Amino acid sequence: MKTVDDLGKLKGKRVLVRSDLNVPLDGATITDDGRVRASVPTIQRLVDEGARVIVLAHLGRPKGEPDPQYSLAPVASRLSELLGTTVRFASDTVGVDAQRTVAELGNGEVALLENVRFNAGETSKDDAERGAFADQLAALADLFVSDGFGVVHRKQASVYDVAERLPAAVGGLVQAEVEVLKRLTESPERPYAVVLGGSKVSDKLGVIDHLLTKADTLVIGGGMVFTFLAAQGHGVGTSLLEQDQIGVAEEYLSRARELGVSIVLPTDVVVAPEFKADAPATTVAVDQIPDDQMGLDIGPESAEAFAEVIRGSKTVFWNGPMGVFEMAAFAAGTRTVAQALTEVDGLSVVGGGDSAAAVRQLGFTDDQFGHISTGGGASLEYLEGKTLPGLAILDESGSEESA
């Protein structure tokens, strides 16, 4: 893949940058600006080189038409603060305001265009419709930089099709993400532990399947653990359970034994009668979950066992919280796992999504970990061995131009 270094002199060039600015909002307030902060170094570099920077991004899942609750206007304000310069905001993506805003940009200035997903062509499955929107995007610029790792697993106009229409390169954020993921998949320093949580086994099937042959230890917590406990014959009360995945969990446990891979499951869990922040919480052994209670976190004994595995590993990848970390009574397991990752003598990777949100909400800082990914879904698909369209197209365009 070409990098920004390969694009030549950038002064005066209009550079379209696909960033990932899909941040959580409470009204117009950004509650976690991690992705905005992560986007700044590449944008700043382009500014420093005198480029006219046009930032593309999405927010949420609008239905292909403008929806005020998903406007990027609050993000433009935060980006202005972080860059220390005014970021112009266009009220549309390829319309009159976008064209005027881009035309008025001077060297070293930045514009953010409105949510690309306000346009049906962005996410269309129809190549022609998607391509027509990509044509409009490409007409705004001379060069394209792909720097939104959280979307490289999507075949979308601003991620994939634009890279076919403009000289394209990968930005520093995506480059760093791919380098870390290559370390996890090609040459991990051992022992290598993968910690998986979150609500559903079905969300992690591919990554468990792929990593059974790569990791030394799989540590499993979160809501998905109850399907594994059911596979071991335990009752799980009213806990989240994917009945149709019990057989798959049994198969994974069996394969792990055959491959000599350790799957570490909780020995105790924190339960409550209902999914509420103030529900009375108690800790029970995994074989003693009451029929009328639901598991909402791993227990303290399990959390310490998980932490011991993590601290004893040289490479750790973590994706998915251990419990309902948003509620104080059920956050201890996630906090203990996060703390252990900060103590790894090696590479510790937080796999984006809810895991990244959890470490920040629980008071950890980004620099306490080896790497915090900006793309949970993209990280998982890479670790599954899947081809990510937004990366593949950059490989193809680079090889075609150098051929």
C-alpha positions in Angstrom: 0.0 0.0 0.0 1.2 3.5 -0.8 1.6 5.9 2.2 1.3 9.7 2.3 5.1 9.8 1.6 4.4 8.4 -1.8 1.9 11.1 -2.9 4.7 13.6 -3.7 4.4 17.4 -3.0 1.1 18.2 -1.3 1.2 21.9 -1.2 -1.9 23.3 -2.9 -3.3 19.8 -3.6 -6.9 19.1 -2.6 -6.7 15.9 -0.5 -9.8 13.9 0.4 -9.3 12.2 3.7 -11.6 9.4 4.9 -11.5 9.6 8.7 -13.5 7.7 11.3 -15.3 10.3 13.3 -18.2 8.1 14.4 -18.3 9.2 18.0 -21.0 8.8 20.7 -23.1 11.9 21.2 -25.4 13.0 24.0 -27.4 15.6 22.1 -24.6 17.8 20.7 -22.1 16.7 23.3 -19.3 14.2 22.3 -19.0 11.7 25.2 -15.9 10.0 23.9 -13.6 11.9 21.5 -11.1 9.1 21.1 -11.7 8.7 17.4 -11.5 12.4 16.7 -8.2 12.6 18.6 -6.9 9.6 16.6 -7.7 11.3 13.3 -5.7 14.4 14.1 -2.1 13.4 13.3 -2.8 12.5 9.7 -4.9 15.7 9.1 -2.2 17.8 10.9 0.5 16.3 8.7 -1.4 17.3 5.5 -2.0 20.8 6.9 1.7 21.2 7.7 2.5 20.3 4.1 0.2 22.9 2.7 -2.6 20.6 1.4 -6.2 21.7 1.2 -7.7 19.0 3.4 -11.3 17.8 2.8 -12.4 15.4 5.6 -15.1 12.8 4.9 -16.7 10.8 7.7 -20.0 9.2 8.8 -21.9 9.2 12.1 -24.4 6.6 13.1 -26.7 4.9 10.7 -29.0 7.4 9.0 -31.1 5.9 6.2 -29.4 7.5 3.2 -30.9 10.9 3.8 -30.2 13.9 6.0 -31.1 13.4 9.7 -30.1 16.2 12.1 -29.4 13.9 15.0 -26.5 12.4 13.0 -25.0 15.7 11.9 -21.2 16.0 12.1 -21.4 19.7 13.2 -20.4 18.9 16.8 -17.4 17.0 15.5 -16.3 19.9 13.4 -16.2 22.0 16.5 -14.1 19.5 18.4 -11.8 18.9 15.5 -11.2 22.7 15.3 -10.2 22.7 19.0 -7.8 19.8 18.6 -6.2 21.2 15.4 -6.0 24.7 16.9 -7.5 26.1 13.7 -11.0 26.7 12.2 -12.4 23.6 10.5 -14.9 24.8 7.9 -18.1 22.7 8.0 -20.2 22.1 4.9 -23.9 21.4 5.4 -23.9 18.8 2.7 -21.5 16.2 1.3 -21.3 16.9 -2.5 -23.9 19.6 -2.9 -23.7 23.4 -3.4 -22.3 24.1 0.1 -19.6 21.4 -0.1 -18.5 22.6 -3.5 -18.3 26.2 -2.3 -16.5 25.3 0.9 -13.9 23.2 -1.0 -13.4 26.0 -3.6 -12.7 28.5 -0.9 -10.1 26.4 0.9 -6.6 27.9 1.1 -3.4 25.9 1.5 -3.2 24.3 4.9 -6.9 24.8 5.6 -9.4 22.1 6.6 -13.0 21.4 5.7 -15.3 18.7 7.1 -18.2 17.7 4.9 -21.5 16.6 6.3 -22.2 12.9 7.0 -21.5 10.8 3.9 -24.3 8.4 5.0 -26.8 11.2 4.4 -26.4 10.0 0.7 -27.9 6.7 -0.3 -25.0 6.0 -2.7 -22.5 5.7 0.2 -23.7 2.4 1.5 -25.6 1.1 -1.6 -25.1 -2.5 -2.7 -25.5 -1.4 -6.3 -22.1 -0.8 -7.8 -23.4 1.8 -10.2 -25.2 3.9 -7.5 -22.3 3.7 -5.2 -19.9 4.6 -8.1 -22.0 7.6 -9.1 -21.7 9.0 -5.6 -17.9 8.2 -5.5 -17.6 10.2 -8.8 -19.1 13.2 -7.1 -16.7 12.8 -4.1 -13.7 12.3 -6.3 -14.5 15.5 -8.3 -13.8 17.5 -5.2 -10.2 16.5 -4.9 -6.9 15.6 -6.5 -5.8 12.8 -4.0 -7.3 10.4 -1.6 -6.0 9.3 1.8 -7.7 6.4 3.6 -7.4 7.0 7.4 -10.7 5.6 8.8 -9.7 2.2 10.1 -13.1 1.6 11.6 -14.7 1.4 8.1 -12.1 -0.4 6.0 -14.1 -3.6 6.3 -17.0 -1.9 4.4 -17.3 -1.7 0.7 -18.6 1.8 0.6 -18.2 4.7 -1.7 -16.0 6.9 0.5 -13.9 3.9 1.6 -13.6 1.7 -1.5 -14.9 3.3 -4.7 -13.1 6.7 -4.3 -9.8 4.8 -4.1 -10.4 3.6 -7.6 -10.9 7.1 -8.9 -8.0 9.1 -7.3 -4.4 8.5 -6.6 -4.7 6.8 -3.2 -2.6 6.2 -0.1 -3.1 4.9 3.4 -3.0 7.4 6.3 -0.9 7.1 9.4 -3.7 5.8 11.6 -4.6 2.9 9.3 -0.9 2.1 8.7 -0.4 1.8 12.5 -3.5 -0.3 12.9 -2.4 -2.7 10.2 1.1 -3.0 11.6 -0.3 -4.0 15.0 -2.7 -6.5 13.5 0.1 -8.1 11.5 2.0 -8.6 14.7 -1.0 -10.3 16.2 -1.5 -12.6 13.3 1.9 -13.2 11.7 4.5 -13.2 14.5 3.0 -12.8 18.0 5.5 -12.9 20.8 4.4 -15.8 23.1 2.6 -16.6 25.3 -0.2 -15.1 23.3 -3.6 -14.6 25.0 -6.8 -13.4 23.4 -9.5 -12.1 25.7 -13.0 -12.0 24.3 -16.2 -10.6 25.9 -19.3 -8.8 24.8 -22.8 -10.2 24.6 -23.0 -12.8 21.9 -21.0 -15.9 20.8 -22.4 -15.5 17.3 -20.6 -12.1 17.0 -17.2 -13.8 17.7 -17.6 -17.2 15.9 -15.1 -16.3 13.1 -12.5 -14.9 15.3 -12.6 -17.8 17.8 -12.4 -20.3 15.0 -9.4 -18.5 13.4 -7.5 -17.9 16.7 -7.8 -21.4 18.0 -4.8 -22.2 15.8 -2.9 -19.0 16.6 -3.3 -18.2 20.3 -2.0 -20.0 23.3 -4.9 -19.1 25.5 -8.5 -17.9 24.9 -10.1 -16.1 27.9 -13.8 -15.7 27.6 -16.1 -13.5 29.6 -19.1 -11.2 29.0 -22.6 -12.3 28.1 -21.2 -14.8 25.6 -19.8 -16.9 28.4 -23.2 -18.2 29.4 -23.5 -20.1 26.1 -20.1 -21.8 27.0 -21.3 -22.5 30.5 -24.5 -24.1 29.1 -22.3 -26.2 26.8 -20.5 -27.5 29.9 -23.9 -28.5 31.4 -24.4 -25.6 33.8 -27.8 -23.9 34.3 -27.5 -20.1 33.6 -30.7 -18.8 35.0 -32.1 -15.9 33.0 -28.7 -14.9 31.7 -28.2 -14.1 28.0 -28.1 -17.4 26.2 -27.8 -18.3 22.5 -29.5 -21.7 22.5 -28.6 -22.3 18.8 -24.9 -21.8 19.6 -24.5 -24.3 22.4 -23.3 -27.0 20.0 -20.8 -24.6 18.4 -19.4 -23.8 21.9 -19.1 -27.5 22.7 -17.2 -28.0 19.4 -14.8 -25.1 20.3 -14.1 -26.5 23.7 -13.4 -29.9 22.2 -11.1 -28.5 19.4 -9.2 -26.4 22.0 -8.4 -29.6 24.0 -7.2 -31.3 20.8 -5.0 -28.4 19.8 -3.6 -27.9 23.3 -5.1 -24.4 23.5 -6.3 -23.3 26.9 -9.9 -21.8 27.1 -10.3 -20.0 30.4 -13.9 -19.6 31.5 -15.2 -17.9 34.7 -15.5 -19.9 37.9 -17.8 -17.3 39.5 -20.2 -14.6 38.2 -22.0 -11.6 39.6 -25.8 -12.1 39.3 -28.9 -9.9 39.9 -32.6 -10.5 39.5 -33.0 -7.9 36.7 -31.0 -5.8 34.3 -30.9 -2.6 36.4 -28.1 -0.5 37.8 -29.6 -0.7 41.3 -30.5 -4.4 41.2 -29.1 -6.3 44.3 -25.9 -8.0 43.1 -24.5 -11.2 44.5 -21.6 -13.4 43.6 -22.1 -17.1 43.0 -20.2 -20.1 41.6 -20.9 -20.8 37.9 -22.6 -24.1 38.8 -24.9 -22.3 41.3 -26.6 -19.6 39.2 -30.2 -19.3 40.6 -33.0 -20.0 38.1 -34.4 -16.5 38.6 -31.1 -14.5 38.3 -29.0 -13.3 35.4 -25.3 -13.0 35.2 -24.1 -9.4 34.5 -20.3 -9.6 35.2 -17.6 -12.1 35.9 -16.9 -12.6 39.6 -13.8 -11.5 41.6 -12.2 -14.9 41.6 -12.5 -15.1 37.8 -11.3 -11.6 37.3 -8.1 -12.3 39.2 -7.6 -15.6 37.3 -8.1 -13.7 34.0 -5.7 -11.0 35.1 -3.1 -13.6 36.0 -3.2 -15.0 32.4 -3.0 -11.5 30.9 0.0 -10.4 33.1 1.8 -13.7 32.2 1.5 -13.1 28.5 3.8 -11.3 26.1 1.0 -10.5 23.6 -2.6 -9.8 24.5 -5.6 -8.8 22.3 -8.8 -7.9 24.1 -12.2 -7.3 22.5 -15.4 -7.1 24.5 -16.2 -6.1 28.1 -16.5 -8.7 30.8 -19.8 -7.4 32.0 -22.2 -4.5 31.9 -19.5 -2.0 32.7 -21.8 1.0 32.2 -23.4 0.0 35.6 -21.0 0.4 38.6 -22.2 -2.8 40.3 -21.1 -4.8 37.2 -18.0 -3.0 36.1 -15.4 -4.7 38.3 -14.5 -7.6 36.0 -13.9 -5.2 33.0 -11.8 -2.9 35.3 -9.6 -5.7 36.5 -9.0 -7.0 33.0 -8.2 -3.5 31.8 -5.8 -3.0 34.7 -4.0 -6.2 33.9 -3.5 -5.1 30.3 -1.7 -2.0 31.5 0.7 -4.3 33.3 1.6 -6.6 30.3 5.4 -6.8 29.6 4.9 -6.9 25.9 2.2 -5.8 23.4 -1.3 -5.1 24.8 -4.0 -4.3 22.3 -7.5 -3.0 23.1 -9.7 -4.0 20.1 -11.8 -0.9 19.7 -15.6 -0.6 20.1 -17.0 -1.2 23.6 -13.6 -2.2 24.9 -12.1 1.2 24.0 -15.2 2.9 25.5 -14.9 0.9 28.6 -11.3 1.7 29.4 -11.9 5.4 29.0 -15.1 5.4 31.0 -13.3 3.5 33.8 -10.6 6.1 34.0 -7.7 4.6 32.0 -5.7 6.7 29.6 -4.8 5.6 26.0 -1.1 5.7 26.7 -1.5 3.0 29.4 -2.0 0.4 26.6 0.3 -0.7 23.8 -2.5 0.1 21.3 -6.2 1.0 21.3 -7.8 0.2 18.0 -10.3 2.6 16.5 -12.2 -0.2 14.8 -13.6 -3.1 16.7 -15.4 -4.7 13.8 -12.5 -4.1 11.4 -10.0 -5.6 13.9 -12.1 -8.7 14.4 -12.6 -9.3 10.7 -8.8 -8.9 10.1 -8.1 -11.4 12.9 -10.6 -13.8 11.3 -8.5 -13.7 8.2 -11.1 -11.9 6.1 -10.2 -9.6 3.2 -11.0 -6.0 4.1 -12.3 -4.1 1.0 -10.9 -0.7 2.0 -7.4 -2.2 2.4 -7.6 -4.5 -0.6 -8.5 -1.7 -3.0 -5.4 0.3 -1.8 -3.2 -2.7 -2.5 -4.7 -3.1 -5.9 -4.5 0.6 -6.9 -0.9 0.7 -5.6 0.1 -2.4 -7.7 -1.7 -1.2 -10.8 0.1 2.2 -10.7 3.5 0.7 -10.1 3.1 -1.9 -12.8 
